[in-house]
Amino acid sequence: MILTGPEIISASKDGRLRIDPFSSSQVNPNSYNVRLGSTLLTYTGDVLDSHRPNPTHRIQVGEDGHTLQPGELYLGHTMEEVGSDRFVPLLFGRSSVGRLGLFVEITAPIGDIGFHGQWTLMLTPTRP
């Protein structure tokens, strides 16, 4: 079941859904718009190895933003902490962001019941 905007508001008020910070201005008819947090990571090695830690470079995103470079994989996080012990969370990029050539979280859009925290976002730009 996908929650409607009013159900999202109700569930956040009664504790079935936690979104912190919560703003009713970010509620849509059947979704909530999370925002990008203030830090990004990029990988610095030539090869990514799933069997060991990969070196990264940390980018602090300022008030003026940061220009993403095509061909680079960025790891970000949501500003909001989101969680529920009752609902399965889904995360999809907004079409308005996709039309700008930015792919968001395309491999793992389903969260786990019981997870409470910031979502890791995989960002892949096709244009600066």
N, C-alpha and C positions, 0 to 999 in steps of 0.2 A: 504494500500500500504506500503510495506517495502522499505525503501530507500536503494539504492546501496551505496557503499563506496564513489564514486564521488558525489552522491547527498547529502550525509552527509556532505562532505567537503563544497559543494556549499551552502547548507542551513545554515551551521555554519558561513560562511563568510557573507551571506546577512541578517542574523538575524532571519530567520525562525526557527532556531534551535540554542539553546545556550548550549554550553558545555564549562565549564570553570574550570580548565585550559584545553585547547584543544591541542592535539598533533596529527599530521597526522600519526605518527607511530602507533597509537592505532586504526586506521581505518582498518576494514576488508572489504571483498567484499560486505557484507550487514549488517554490525554492527559496533559498536564502543566499544572498551574494556575500561570500567570504572575500577577504581582501588579502593581498600579498603582504607578507611581513617585511621587515626592514633589512634582512640579510639574504644574500645569495651565495652559493658555492659553485665554483667551476672546478673541474678536474684539471690537474696540471701535468699528469703523465700522458705518454703517447698511447698506452694500452691500459684498459680497465680490466682488472682481475677480480672476479667474485670470491676468490679464496683468500684474499688479503686486503688490508685497508689500502685505499687509493688516495694519493696526496691531493689536497684541494687548496684552492685560493678563496679567501673570504672577501666578499664585496659588501660594503655597507651602502645601502640605497638611501640617498639623501632626499631632501624635500623636492629637489628638481628631478628626481628619478635617476635612472641609469639606462643607457642605450645597450640593448642586447644585440649581440653579433650573430649573424647567421652561421650555422654549422657548429655552434657551441651548445653544449648541454648545460643548463643551469638547474641547480637544486635550490628551491626556495621553500617557504613554509607559509601557512596561513597566519594572518595576524590573530585571528580568533582561535580559541580553544573550543573544540566541538566534541560532543560525546553523548552517548545514550546507552542505557542498559536495556532498552526496549525496542529501539528502531535501528535498522541497518542503514548506515549513512551511504550516500552516493555522491560522488564529486565529478562534475563535468565542466569543461571550459565553456564559457559563454560564447555564443555565436559572434557577438560583436568583437570579442578578442580574437577569435579564429579568422575573422575577415581582415584583421590586421596582420595575419601571417604568423600568429603565435599559437603553437600547440601546447596545451596544458594537460598534464596527467593522463596520457593516452593509454597507459598499460595497466593501471590498477585503480579503477574508479570506484570499487566497492570496499567500504570500510568494515570493521568488525564491531559487532555488538559488544559493549563493554569498554571499547577504547575511548579515552577521554584525553584530548590533547590537540596540538597543532598538527595539521596534515602536512606531509612533505609533498611538494609540488615539483614535478619534472617539467621544465619549460624549454621548449625548442623553437627558436625563432627562425622564420624563413627569410625575413628582411630585417634590417636595422630599425 
